[in-house]
Amino acid sequence: MSKDAKTFRNPLLTNPSHPYHVHHSDQPGHMLVPIKLNGSNYQSWKKSMIHARIAEKKLGFVDDTLAMPSQAEKPHEFDLWNQCNSMILSWFTHSVELDIVAGMIHAKTAKQVWEDLRD
C-alpha cells in the first residue's frame, strides 16, 4: 500500500473525529432531523441540520470549510471525500419533502444542495 493510501485510509478506520470517517451505524436512509423541510420551515430545519452535521463531524461538507480534494492529485482522499459527500446527499434527500427532492436529486455536492435550499 502506498504512503498516500495509508495517510487517508487510517483516519477513516481509526479516528471517528475525522470528517471522512463513516461510522458503521451511518446509513444513507437515516433521517437525522425530526422535521422535513417543506418550504415554510427553513430556519428551524436549517438549525436542526447544522446540529446534526456538527454531531457527525460533517459540517465542513456544506459550509465551505472542507474543500473537495483533487481526484487526479489525491485519488484516495477524493474517494473518501466522495463517500461522505454521497452519504450527506442521501441524508438531505431523506430530510426534505418529496416535491423538494426532485430539484436536488442531480446535485453533485452536499454544498451545492445546501446553497440551493438556502436560496
Backbone as XML, in Angstrom:
<?xml version="1.0"?>
<chain id="A" units="angstrom">
  <residue number="1" name="MET">
    <atom name="N" x="0.846" y="-1.174" z="0.000"/>
    <atom name="CA" x="0.000" y="0.000" z="0.000"/>
    <atom name="C" x="0.890" y="1.234" z="0.000"/>
  </residue>
  <residue number="2" name="SER">
    <atom name="N" x="0.544" y="2.213" z="-0.798"/>
    <atom name="CA" x="1.357" y="3.420" z="-0.889"/>
    <atom name="C" x="1.195" y="4.264" z="0.362"/>
  </residue>
  <residue number="3" name="LYS">
    <atom name="N" x="2.164" y="5.148" z="0.570"/>
    <atom name="CA" x="2.103" y="6.050" z="1.711"/>
    <atom name="C" x="0.845" y="6.915" z="1.640"/>
  </residue>
  <residue number="4" name="ASP">
    <atom name="N" x="0.482" y="7.383" z="0.428"/>
    <atom name="CA" x="-0.705" y="8.221" z="0.243"/>
    <atom name="C" x="-1.972" y="7.469" z="0.661"/>
  </residue>
  <residue number="5" name="ALA">
    <atom name="N" x="-2.070" y="6.208" z="0.294"/>
    <atom name="CA" x="-3.239" y="5.407" z="0.653"/>
    <atom name="C" x="-3.338" y="5.241" z="2.163"/>
  </residue>
  <residue number="6" name="LYS">
    <atom name="N" x="-2.217" y="4.972" z="2.834"/>
    <atom name="CA" x="-2.229" y="4.816" z="4.284"/>
    <atom name="C" x="-2.651" y="6.109" z="4.969"/>
  </residue>
  <residue number="7" name="THR">
    <atom name="N" x="-2.166" y="7.228" z="4.464"/>
    <atom name="CA" x="-2.464" y="8.510" z="5.069"/>
    <atom name="C" x="-3.954" y="8.767" z="5.144"/>
  </residue>
  <residue number="8" name="PHE">
    <atom name="N" x="-4.694" y="8.410" z="4.118"/>
    <atom name="CA" x="-6.108" y="8.744" z="4.096"/>
    <atom name="C" x="-7.023" y="7.592" z="4.467"/>
  </residue>
  <residue number="9" name="ARG">
    <atom name="N" x="-6.548" y="6.383" z="4.523"/>
    <atom name="CA" x="-7.389" y="5.272" z="4.965"/>
    <atom name="C" x="-7.379" y="5.149" z="6.484"/>
  </residue>
  <residue number="10" name="ASN">
    <atom name="N" x="-6.259" y="5.405" z="7.123"/>
    <atom name="CA" x="-6.185" y="5.253" z="8.569"/>
    <atom name="C" x="-7.183" y="6.115" z="9.331"/>
  </residue>
  <residue number="11" name="PRO">
    <atom name="N" x="-7.333" y="7.411" z="9.012"/>
    <atom name="CA" x="-8.329" y="8.185" z="9.768"/>
    <atom name="C" x="-9.736" y="7.625" z="9.627"/>
  </residue>
  <residue number="12" name="LEU">
    <atom name="N" x="-10.069" y="7.120" z="8.476"/>
    <atom name="CA" x="-11.392" y="6.541" z="8.272"/>
    <atom name="C" x="-11.615" y="5.373" z="9.223"/>
  </residue>
  <residue number="13" name="LEU">
    <atom name="N" x="-10.586" y="4.584" z="9.423"/>
    <atom name="CA" x="-10.719" y="3.378" z="10.235"/>
    <atom name="C" x="-10.528" y="3.621" z="11.722"/>
  </residue>
  <residue number="14" name="THR">
    <atom name="N" x="-9.706" y="4.596" z="12.089"/>
    <atom name="CA" x="-9.307" y="4.715" z="13.490"/>
    <atom name="C" x="-9.689" y="6.012" z="14.179"/>
  </residue>
  <residue number="15" name="ASN">
    <atom name="N" x="-10.097" y="7.031" z="13.472"/>
    <atom name="CA" x="-10.340" y="8.319" z="14.092"/>
    <atom name="C" x="-11.765" y="8.794" z="13.820"/>
  </residue>
  <residue number="16" name="PRO">
    <atom name="N" x="-12.679" y="8.547" z="14.719"/>
    <atom name="CA" x="-14.073" y="8.925" z="14.488"/>
    <atom name="C" x="-14.305" y="10.430" z="14.416"/>
  </residue>
  <residue number="17" name="SER">
    <atom name="N" x="-13.319" y="11.243" z="14.807"/>
    <atom name="CA" x="-13.497" y="12.689" z="14.710"/>
    <atom name="C" x="-13.029" y="13.241" z="13.361"/>
  </residue>
  <residue number="18" name="HIS">
    <atom name="N" x="-12.454" y="12.372" z="12.519"/>
    <atom name="CA" x="-12.028" y="12.814" z="11.186"/>
    <atom name="C" x="-13.264" y="13.012" z="10.316"/>
  </residue>
  <residue number="19" name="PRO">
    <atom name="N" x="-13.332" y="14.105" z="9.547"/>
    <atom name="CA" x="-14.540" y="14.349" z="8.747"/>
    <atom name="C" x="-14.826" y="13.284" z="7.694"/>
  </residue>
  <residue number="20" name="TYR">
    <atom name="N" x="-13.835" y="12.485" z="7.304"/>
    <atom name="CA" x="-14.067" y="11.432" z="6.312"/>
    <atom name="C" x="-14.506" y="10.117" z="6.951"/>
  </residue>
  <residue number="21" name="HIS">
    <atom name="N" x="-14.539" y="10.077" z="8.250"/>
    <atom name="CA" x="-14.938" y="8.852" z="8.950"/>
    <atom name="C" x="-16.439" y="8.604" z="8.758"/>
  </residue>
  <residue number="22" name="VAL">
    <atom name="N" x="-16.772" y="7.399" z="8.363"/>
    <atom name="CA" x="-18.172" y="6.978" z="8.283"/>
    <atom name="C" x="-18.356" y="5.880" z="9.326"/>
  </residue>
  <residue number="23" name="HIS">
    <atom name="N" x="-19.182" y="6.167" z="10.308"/>
    <atom name="CA" x="-19.425" y="5.214" z="11.386"/>
    <atom name="C" x="-20.250" y="4.054" z="10.849"/>
  </residue>
  <residue number="24" name="HIS">
    <atom name="N" x="-20.054" y="2.873" z="11.426"/>
    <atom name="CA" x="-20.793" y="1.700" z="10.951"/>
    <atom name="C" x="-22.305" y="1.854" z="11.083"/>
  </residue>
  <residue number="25" name="SER">
    <atom name="N" x="-22.757" y="2.748" z="11.951"/>
    <atom name="CA" x="-24.206" y="2.959" z="12.098"/>
    <atom name="C" x="-24.747" y="4.017" z="11.129"/>
  </residue>
  <residue number="26" name="ASP">
    <atom name="N" x="-23.864" y="4.720" z="10.427"/>
    <atom name="CA" x="-24.323" y="5.703" z="9.440"/>
    <atom name="C" x="-24.937" y="4.973" z="8.259"/>
  </residue>
  <residue number="27" name="GLN">
    <atom name="N" x="-26.139" y="5.361" z="7.909"/>
    <atom name="CA" x="-26.851" y="4.731" z="6.808"/>
    <atom name="C" x="-27.402" y="5.814" z="5.882"/>
  </residue>
  <residue number="28" name="PRO">
    <atom name="N" x="-27.430" y="5.568" z="4.584"/>
    <atom name="CA" x="-27.958" y="6.573" z="3.654"/>
    <atom name="C" x="-29.408" y="6.970" z="3.942"/>
  </residue>
  <residue number="29" name="GLY">
    <atom name="N" x="-30.189" y="6.070" z="4.488"/>
    <atom name="CA" x="-31.597" y="6.355" z="4.739"/>
    <atom name="C" x="-31.900" y="7.012" z="6.071"/>
  </residue>
  <residue number="30" name="HIS">
    <atom name="N" x="-30.863" y="7.325" z="6.854"/>
    <atom name="CA" x="-31.112" y="7.980" z="8.136"/>
    <atom name="C" x="-31.825" y="9.308" z="7.944"/>
  </residue>
  <residue number="31" name="MET">
    <atom name="N" x="-32.777" y="9.533" z="8.808"/>
    <atom name="CA" x="-33.404" y="10.849" z="8.886"/>
    <atom name="C" x="-32.857" y="11.471" z="10.156"/>
  </residue>
  <residue number="32" name="LEU">
    <atom name="N" x="-31.905" y="12.384" z="9.994"/>
    <atom name="CA" x="-31.151" y="12.894" z="11.139"/>
    <atom name="C" x="-31.817" y="14.037" z="11.876"/>
  </residue>
  <residue number="33" name="VAL">
    <atom name="N" x="-32.870" y="14.588" z="11.320"/>
    <atom name="CA" x="-33.569" y="15.680" z="11.988"/>
    <atom name="C" x="-35.050" y="15.315" z="12.115"/>
  </residue>
  <residue number="34" name="PRO">
    <atom name="N" x="-35.712" y="15.841" z="13.135"/>
    <atom name="CA" x="-37.101" y="15.430" z="13.389"/>
    <atom name="C" x="-38.132" y="16.042" z="12.444"/>
  </residue>
  <residue number="35" name="ILE">
    <atom name="N" x="-37.718" y="17.026" z="11.666"/>
    <atom name="CA" x="-38.670" y="17.667" z="10.753"/>
    <atom name="C" x="-38.128" y="17.630" z="9.333"/>
  </residue>
  <residue number="36" name="LYS">
    <atom name="N" x="-39.030" y="17.522" z="8.376"/>
    <atom name="CA" x="-38.640" y="17.582" z="6.968"/>
    <atom name="C" x="-38.855" y="19.002" z="6.464"/>
  </residue>
  <residue number="37" name="LEU">
    <atom name="N" x="-37.932" y="19.448" z="5.639"/>
    <atom name="CA" x="-38.069" y="20.763" z="5.026"/>
    <atom name="C" x="-39.268" y="20.749" z="4.094"/>
  </residue>
  <residue number="38" name="ASN">
    <atom name="N" x="-40.164" y="21.723" z="4.289"/>
    <atom name="CA" x="-41.372" y="21.773" z="3.461"/>
    <atom name="C" x="-41.498" y="23.092" z="2.703"/>
  </residue>
  <residue number="39" name="GLY">
    <atom name="N" x="-40.517" y="23.955" z="2.849"/>
    <atom name="CA" x="-40.549" y="25.242" z="2.169"/>
    <atom name="C" x="-40.859" y="26.394" z="3.095"/>
  </residue>
  <residue number="40" name="SER">
    <atom name="N" x="-41.660" y="26.153" z="4.129"/>
    <atom name="CA" x="-42.011" y="27.237" z="5.046"/>
    <atom name="C" x="-41.298" y="27.130" z="6.398"/>
  </residue>
  <residue number="41" name="ASN">
    <atom name="N" x="-40.558" y="26.074" z="6.605"/>
    <atom name="CA" x="-39.900" y="25.864" z="7.895"/>
    <atom name="C" x="-38.374" y="25.843" z="7.768"/>
  </residue>
  <residue number="42" name="TYR">
    <atom name="N" x="-37.839" y="26.583" z="6.808"/>
    <atom name="CA" x="-36.407" y="26.528" z="6.504"/>
    <atom name="C" x="-35.527" y="26.835" z="7.717"/>
  </residue>
  <residue number="43" name="GLN">
    <atom name="N" x="-35.829" y="27.882" z="8.462"/>
    <atom name="CA" x="-34.948" y="28.276" z="9.570"/>
    <atom name="C" x="-34.844" y="27.186" z="10.638"/>
  </residue>
  <residue number="44" name="SER">
    <atom name="N" x="-35.952" y="26.586" z="11.013"/>
    <atom name="CA" x="-35.929" y="25.501" z="12.007"/>
    <atom name="C" x="-35.208" y="24.282" z="11.453"/>
  </residue>
  <residue number="45" name="TRP">
    <atom name="N" x="-35.514" y="23.935" z="10.202"/>
    <atom name="CA" x="-34.863" y="22.800" z="9.557"/>
    <atom name="C" x="-33.361" y="23.014" z="9.458"/>
  </residue>
  <residue number="46" name="LYS">
    <atom name="N" x="-32.951" y="24.210" z="9.033"/>
    <atom name="CA" x="-31.523" y="24.540" z="8.894"/>
    <atom name="C" x="-30.795" y="24.374" z="10.232"/>
  </residue>
  <residue number="47" name="LYS">
    <atom name="N" x="-31.366" y="24.893" z="11.291"/>
    <atom name="CA" x="-30.722" y="24.797" z="12.610"/>
    <atom name="C" x="-30.590" y="23.329" z="13.030"/>
  </residue>
  <residue number="48" name="SER">
    <atom name="N" x="-31.619" y="22.531" z="12.796"/>
    <atom name="CA" x="-31.555" y="21.106" z="13.116"/>
    <atom name="C" x="-30.479" y="20.410" z="12.291"/>
  </residue>
  <residue number="49" name="MET">
    <atom name="N" x="-30.390" y="20.763" z="11.008"/>
    <atom name="CA" x="-29.389" y="20.152" z="10.130"/>
    <atom name="C" x="-27.968" y="20.546" z="10.539"/>
  </residue>
  <residue number="50" name="ILE">
    <atom name="N" x="-27.780" y="21.782" z="10.947"/>
    <atom name="CA" x="-26.452" y="22.209" z="11.400"/>
    <atom name="C" x="-26.041" y="21.411" z="12.623"/>
  </residue>
  <residue number="51" name="HIS">
    <atom name="N" x="-26.942" y="21.253" z="13.567"/>
    <atom name="CA" x="-26.629" y="20.457" z="14.765"/>
    <atom name="C" x="-26.268" y="19.015" z="14.385"/>
  </residue>
  <residue number="52" name="ALA">
    <atom name="N" x="-27.038" y="18.440" z="13.487"/>
    <atom name="CA" x="-26.764" y="17.062" z="13.052"/>
    <atom name="C" x="-25.428" y="16.962" z="12.331"/>
  </residue>
  <residue number="53" name="ARG">
    <atom name="N" x="-25.108" y="17.932" z="11.481"/>
    <atom name="CA" x="-23.829" y="17.901" z="10.754"/>
    <atom name="C" x="-22.658" y="18.059" z="11.719"/>
  </residue>
  <residue number="54" name="ILE">
    <atom name="N" x="-22.800" y="18.910" z="12.713"/>
    <atom name="CA" x="-21.737" y="19.067" z="13.715"/>
    <atom name="C" x="-21.555" y="17.763" z="14.481"/>
  </residue>
  <residue number="55" name="ALA">
    <atom name="N" x="-22.641" y="17.142" z="14.882"/>
    <atom name="CA" x="-22.558" y="15.878" z="15.625"/>
    <atom name="C" x="-21.878" y="14.793" z="14.805"/>
  </residue>
  <residue number="56" name="GLU">
    <atom name="N" x="-22.078" y="14.808" z="13.509"/>
    <atom name="CA" x="-21.479" y="13.803" z="12.616"/>
    <atom name="C" x="-20.091" y="14.218" z="12.121"/>
  </residue>
  <residue number="57" name="LYS">
    <atom name="N" x="-19.618" y="15.391" z="12.529"/>
    <atom name="CA" x="-18.324" y="15.935" z="12.057"/>
    <atom name="C" x="-18.336" y="16.170" z="10.554"/>
  </residue>
  <residue number="58" name="LYS">
    <atom name="N" x="-19.488" y="16.558" z="10.013"/>
    <atom name="CA" x="-19.625" y="16.713" z="8.563"/>
    <atom name="C" x="-20.048" y="18.121" z="8.142"/>
  </residue>
  <residue number="59" name="LEU">
    <atom name="N" x="-20.027" y="19.087" z="9.039"/>
    <atom name="CA" x="-20.451" y="20.437" z="8.680"/>
    <atom name="C" x="-19.566" y="21.025" z="7.585"/>
  </residue>
  <residue number="60" name="GLY">
    <atom name="N" x="-18.301" y="20.681" z="7.547"/>
    <atom name="CA" x="-17.385" y="21.206" z="6.540"/>
    <atom name="C" x="-17.778" y="20.883" z="5.116"/>
  </residue>
  <residue number="61" name="PHE">
    <atom name="N" x="-18.570" y="19.846" z="4.933"/>
    <atom name="CA" x="-19.025" y="19.488" z="3.588"/>
    <atom name="C" x="-20.046" y="20.487" z="3.049"/>
  </residue>
  <residue number="62" name="VAL">
    <atom name="N" x="-20.713" y="21.223" z="3.925"/>
    <atom name="CA" x="-21.740" y="22.157" z="3.468"/>
    <atom name="C" x="-21.386" y="23.619" z="3.717"/>
  </residue>
  <residue number="63" name="ASP">
    <atom name="N" x="-20.486" y="23.904" z="4.644"/>
    <atom name="CA" x="-20.215" y="25.310" z="4.977"/>
    <atom name="C" x="-18.939" y="25.856" z="4.341"/>
  </residue>
  <residue number="64" name="ASP">
    <atom name="N" x="-18.381" y="25.125" z="3.390"/>
    <atom name="CA" x="-17.228" y="25.576" z="2.608"/>
    <atom name="C" x="-15.915" y="25.575" z="3.387"/>
  </residue>
  <residue number="65" name="THR">
    <atom name="N" x="-15.837" y="24.802" z="4.475"/>
    <atom name="CA" x="-14.576" y="24.717" z="5.208"/>
    <atom name="C" x="-13.803" y="23.431" z="4.892"/>
  </residue>
  <residue number="66" name="LEU">
    <atom name="N" x="-14.403" y="22.539" z="4.132"/>
    <atom name="CA" x="-13.743" y="21.307" z="3.728"/>
    <atom name="C" x="-13.861" y="21.175" z="2.212"/>
  </residue>
  <residue number="67" name="ALA">
    <atom name="N" x="-12.808" y="21.565" z="1.537"/>
    <atom name="CA" x="-12.829" y="21.569" z="0.075"/>
    <atom name="C" x="-12.740" y="20.157" z="-0.490"/>
  </residue>
  <residue number="68" name="MET">
    <atom name="N" x="-13.342" y="19.988" z="-1.657"/>
    <atom name="CA" x="-13.246" y="18.711" z="-2.359"/>
    <atom name="C" x="-11.809" y="18.542" z="-2.848"/>
  </residue>
  <residue number="69" name="PRO">
    <atom name="N" x="-11.155" y="17.438" z="-2.503"/>
    <atom name="CA" x="-9.787" y="17.200" z="-2.982"/>
    <atom name="C" x="-9.765" y="16.887" z="-4.474"/>
  </residue>
  <residue number="70" name="SER">
    <atom name="N" x="-8.642" y="17.106" z="-5.070"/>
    <atom name="CA" x="-8.478" y="16.810" z="-6.491"/>
    <atom name="C" x="-8.495" y="15.305" z="-6.722"/>
  </residue>
  <residue number="71" name="GLN">
    <atom name="N" x="-9.338" y="14.869" z="-7.635"/>
    <atom name="CA" x="-9.399" y="13.448" z="-7.950"/>
    <atom name="C" x="-8.099" y="12.985" z="-8.607"/>
  </residue>
  <residue number="72" name="ALA">
    <atom name="N" x="-7.483" y="13.837" z="-9.414"/>
    <atom name="CA" x="-6.245" y="13.474" z="-10.107"/>
    <atom name="C" x="-5.039" y="13.483" z="-9.179"/>
  </residue>
  <residue number="73" name="GLU">
    <atom name="N" x="-4.967" y="14.474" z="-8.292"/>
    <atom name="CA" x="-3.799" y="14.625" z="-7.429"/>
    <atom name="C" x="-3.875" y="13.819" z="-6.141"/>
  </residue>
  <residue number="74" name="LYS">
    <atom name="N" x="-5.069" y="13.610" z="-5.625"/>
    <atom name="CA" x="-5.259" y="12.901" z="-4.353"/>
    <atom name="C" x="-6.410" y="11.910" z="-4.485"/>
  </residue>
  <residue number="75" name="PRO">
    <atom name="N" x="-6.241" y="10.872" z="-5.293"/>
    <atom name="CA" x="-7.371" y="9.969" z="-5.566"/>
    <atom name="C" x="-7.922" y="9.264" z="-4.327"/>
  </residue>
  <residue number="76" name="HIS">
    <atom name="N" x="-7.072" y="8.895" z="-3.381"/>
    <atom name="CA" x="-7.558" y="8.192" z="-2.178"/>
    <atom name="C" x="-8.353" y="9.135" z="-1.290"/>
  </residue>
  <residue number="77" name="GLU">
    <atom name="N" x="-7.843" y="10.350" z="-1.135"/>
    <atom name="CA" x="-8.580" y="11.329" z="-0.347"/>
    <atom name="C" x="-9.899" y="11.688" z="-1.043"/>
  </residue>
  <residue number="78" name="PHE">
    <atom name="N" x="-9.860" y="11.815" z="-2.360"/>
    <atom name="CA" x="-11.086" y="12.105" z="-3.110"/>
    <atom name="C" x="-12.118" y="10.998" z="-2.906"/>
  </residue>
  <residue number="79" name="ASP">
    <atom name="N" x="-11.703" y="9.749" z="-2.940"/>
    <atom name="CA" x="-12.638" y="8.636" z="-2.742"/>
    <atom name="C" x="-13.322" y="8.720" z="-1.382"/>
  </residue>
  <residue number="80" name="LEU">
    <atom name="N" x="-12.556" y="9.036" z="-0.348"/>
    <atom name="CA" x="-13.129" y="9.154" z="0.992"/>
    <atom name="C" x="-14.067" y="10.355" z="1.083"/>
  </residue>
  <residue number="81" name="TRP">
    <atom name="N" x="-13.641" y="11.471" z="0.495"/>
    <atom name="CA" x="-14.480" y="12.664" z="0.473"/>
    <atom name="C" x="-15.789" y="12.364" z="-0.268"/>
  </residue>
  <residue number="82" name="ASN">
    <atom name="N" x="-15.680" y="11.709" z="-1.405"/>
    <atom name="CA" x="-16.854" y="11.407" z="-2.229"/>
    <atom name="C" x="-17.825" y="10.471" z="-1.496"/>
  </residue>
  <residue number="83" name="GLN">
    <atom name="N" x="-17.284" y="9.521" z="-0.757"/>
    <atom name="CA" x="-18.134" y="8.621" z="0.018"/>
    <atom name="C" x="-18.954" y="9.413" z="1.043"/>
  </residue>
  <residue number="84" name="CYS">
    <atom name="N" x="-18.299" y="10.307" z="1.759"/>
    <atom name="CA" x="-19.003" y="11.109" z="2.760"/>
    <atom name="C" x="-19.988" y="12.075" z="2.109"/>
  </residue>
  <residue number="85" name="ASN">
    <atom name="N" x="-19.571" y="12.718" z="1.024"/>
    <atom name="CA" x="-20.448" y="13.635" z="0.313"/>
    <atom name="C" x="-21.718" y="12.909" z="-0.144"/>
  </residue>
  <residue number="86" name="SER">
    <atom name="N" x="-21.562" y="11.720" z="-0.664"/>
    <atom name="CA" x="-22.719" y="10.943" z="-1.121"/>
    <atom name="C" x="-23.638" y="10.572" z="0.033"/>
  </residue>
  <residue number="87" name="MET">
    <atom name="N" x="-23.060" y="10.248" z="1.182"/>
    <atom name="CA" x="-23.866" y="9.942" z="2.363"/>
    <atom name="C" x="-24.676" y="11.168" z="2.771"/>
  </residue>
  <residue number="88" name="ILE">
    <atom name="N" x="-24.050" y="12.335" z="2.761"/>
    <atom name="CA" x="-24.739" y="13.558" z="3.151"/>
    <atom name="C" x="-25.844" y="13.885" z="2.147"/>
  </residue>
  <residue number="89" name="LEU">
    <atom name="N" x="-25.566" y="13.714" z="0.860"/>
    <atom name="CA" x="-26.609" y="13.931" z="-0.148"/>
    <atom name="C" x="-27.817" y="13.045" z="0.123"/>
  </residue>
  <residue number="90" name="SER">
    <atom name="N" x="-27.553" y="11.808" z="0.485"/>
    <atom name="CA" x="-28.648" y="10.896" z="0.800"/>
    <atom name="C" x="-29.403" y="11.357" z="2.040"/>
  </residue>
  <residue number="91" name="TRP">
    <atom name="N" x="-28.678" y="11.801" z="3.059"/>
    <atom name="CA" x="-29.340" y="12.325" z="4.254"/>
    <atom name="C" x="-30.226" y="13.515" z="3.900"/>
  </residue>
  <residue number="92" name="PHE">
    <atom name="N" x="-29.728" y="14.382" z="3.019"/>
    <atom name="CA" x="-30.538" y="15.528" z="2.597"/>
    <atom name="C" x="-31.831" y="15.073" z="1.926"/>
  </residue>
  <residue number="93" name="THR">
    <atom name="N" x="-31.737" y="14.097" z="1.031"/>
    <atom name="CA" x="-32.942" y="13.675" z="0.321"/>
    <atom name="C" x="-33.979" y="13.072" z="1.267"/>
  </residue>
  <residue number="94" name="HIS">
    <atom name="N" x="-33.534" y="12.549" z="2.395"/>
    <atom name="CA" x="-34.466" y="11.985" z="3.371"/>
    <atom name="C" x="-34.946" y="13.017" z="4.392"/>
  </residue>
  <residue number="95" name="SER">
    <atom name="N" x="-34.458" y="14.255" z="4.271"/>
    <atom name="CA" x="-34.847" y="15.270" z="5.252"/>
    <atom name="C" x="-35.672" y="16.396" z="4.638"/>
  </residue>
  <residue number="96" name="VAL">
    <atom name="N" x="-36.130" y="16.188" z="3.409"/>
    <atom name="CA" x="-36.979" y="17.186" z="2.753"/>
    <atom name="C" x="-38.218" y="16.491" z="2.182"/>
  </residue>
  <residue number="97" name="GLU">
    <atom name="N" x="-39.255" y="17.273" z="1.969"/>
    <atom name="CA" x="-40.476" y="16.732" z="1.375"/>
    <atom name="C" x="-40.211" y="16.311" z="-0.070"/>
  </residue>
  <residue number="98" name="LEU">
    <atom name="N" x="-41.000" y="15.369" z="-0.561"/>
    <atom name="CA" x="-40.786" y="14.790" z="-1.891"/>
    <atom name="C" x="-40.758" y="15.819" z="-3.015"/>
  </residue>
  <residue number="99" name="ASP">
    <atom name="N" x="-41.570" y="16.853" z="-2.938"/>
    <atom name="CA" x="-41.579" y="17.842" z="-4.009"/>
    <atom name="C" x="-40.278" y="18.638" z="-4.075"/>
  </residue>
  <residue number="100" name="ILE">
    <atom name="N" x="-39.535" y="18.690" z="-2.984"/>
    <atom name="CA" x="-38.239" y="19.385" z="-2.951"/>
    <atom name="C" x="-37.129" y="18.462" z="-3.455"/>
  </residue>
  <residue number="101" name="VAL">
    <atom name="N" x="-37.247" y="17.172" z="-3.210"/>
    <atom name="CA" x="-36.226" y="16.200" z="-3.632"/>
    <atom name="C" x="-35.973" y="16.281" z="-5.132"/>
  </residue>
  <residue number="102" name="ALA">
    <atom name="N" x="-37.022" y="16.439" z="-5.910"/>
    <atom name="CA" x="-36.884" y="16.467" z="-7.372"/>
    <atom name="C" x="-35.910" y="17.541" z="-7.836"/>
  </residue>
  <residue number="103" name="GLY">
    <atom name="N" x="-35.825" y="18.653" z="-7.126"/>
    <atom name="CA" x="-34.932" y="19.734" z="-7.510"/>
    <atom name="C" x="-33.494" y="19.537" z="-7.078"/>
  </residue>
  <residue number="104" name="MET">
    <atom name="N" x="-33.227" y="18.532" z="-6.272"/>
    <atom name="CA" x="-31.865" y="18.351" z="-5.765"/>
    <atom name="C" x="-31.245" y="17.008" z="-6.120"/>
  </residue>
  <residue number="105" name="ILE">
    <atom name="N" x="-31.979" y="16.154" z="-6.765"/>
    <atom name="CA" x="-31.540" y="14.782" z="-6.995"/>
    <atom name="C" x="-30.301" y="14.682" z="-7.885"/>
  </residue>
  <residue number="106" name="HIS">
    <atom name="N" x="-30.064" y="15.666" z="-8.755"/>
    <atom name="CA" x="-28.927" y="15.600" z="-9.665"/>
    <atom name="C" x="-27.717" y="16.402" z="-9.194"/>
  </residue>
  <residue number="107" name="ALA">
    <atom name="N" x="-27.778" y="16.944" z="-7.992"/>
    <atom name="CA" x="-26.652" y="17.718" z="-7.456"/>
    <atom name="C" x="-25.444" y="16.811" z="-7.243"/>
  </residue>
  <residue number="108" name="LYS">
    <atom name="N" x="-24.274" y="17.380" z="-7.425"/>
    <atom name="CA" x="-23.038" y="16.610" z="-7.265"/>
    <atom name="C" x="-22.425" y="16.742" z="-5.874"/>
  </residue>
  <residue number="109" name="THR">
    <atom name="N" x="-22.722" y="17.852" z="-5.186"/>
    <atom name="CA" x="-22.119" y="18.037" z="-3.867"/>
    <atom name="C" x="-23.168" y="18.446" z="-2.834"/>
  </residue>
  <residue number="110" name="ALA">
    <atom name="N" x="-22.895" y="18.088" z="-1.591"/>
    <atom name="CA" x="-23.759" y="18.484" z="-0.487"/>
    <atom name="C" x="-23.765" y="20.002" z="-0.347"/>
  </residue>
  <residue number="111" name="LYS">
    <atom name="N" x="-22.633" y="20.625" z="-0.596"/>
    <atom name="CA" x="-22.547" y="22.083" z="-0.537"/>
    <atom name="C" x="-23.502" y="22.725" z="-1.538"/>
  </residue>
  <residue number="112" name="GLN">
    <atom name="N" x="-23.562" y="22.184" z="-2.736"/>
    <atom name="CA" x="-24.458" y="22.709" z="-3.768"/>
    <atom name="C" x="-25.922" y="22.608" z="-3.320"/>
  </residue>
  <residue number="113" name="VAL">
    <atom name="N" x="-26.300" y="21.483" z="-2.749"/>
    <atom name="CA" x="-27.670" y="21.312" z="-2.262"/>
    <atom name="C" x="-27.951" y="22.291" z="-1.127"/>
  </residue>
  <residue number="114" name="TRP">
    <atom name="N" x="-27.018" y="22.415" z="-0.204"/>
    <atom name="CA" x="-27.182" y="23.318" z="0.932"/>
    <atom name="C" x="-27.446" y="24.746" z="0.447"/>
  </residue>
  <residue number="115" name="GLU">
    <atom name="N" x="-26.650" y="25.180" z="-0.531"/>
    <atom name="CA" x="-26.815" y="26.539" z="-1.059"/>
    <atom name="C" x="-28.120" y="26.683" z="-1.834"/>
  </residue>
  <residue number="116" name="ASP">
    <atom name="N" x="-28.481" y="25.667" z="-2.617"/>
    <atom name="CA" x="-29.732" y="25.719" z="-3.373"/>
    <atom name="C" x="-30.937" y="25.790" z="-2.441"/>
  </residue>
  <residue number="117" name="LEU">
    <atom name="N" x="-30.907" y="25.035" z="-1.360"/>
    <atom name="CA" x="-32.017" y="25.047" z="-0.414"/>
    <atom name="C" x="-32.106" y="26.386" z="0.309"/>
  </residue>
  <residue number="118" name="ARG">
    <atom name="N" x="-30.975" y="26.980" z="0.584"/>
    <atom name="CA" x="-30.949" y="28.301" z="1.212"/>
    <atom name="C" x="-31.582" y="29.349" z="0.314"/>
  </residue>
  <residue number="119" name="ASP">
    <atom name="N" x="-31.241" y="29.285" z="-0.978"/>
    <atom name="CA" x="-31.729" y="30.274" z="-1.943"/>
    <atom name="C" x="-33.178" y="30.017" z="-2.279"/>
  </residue>
</chain>
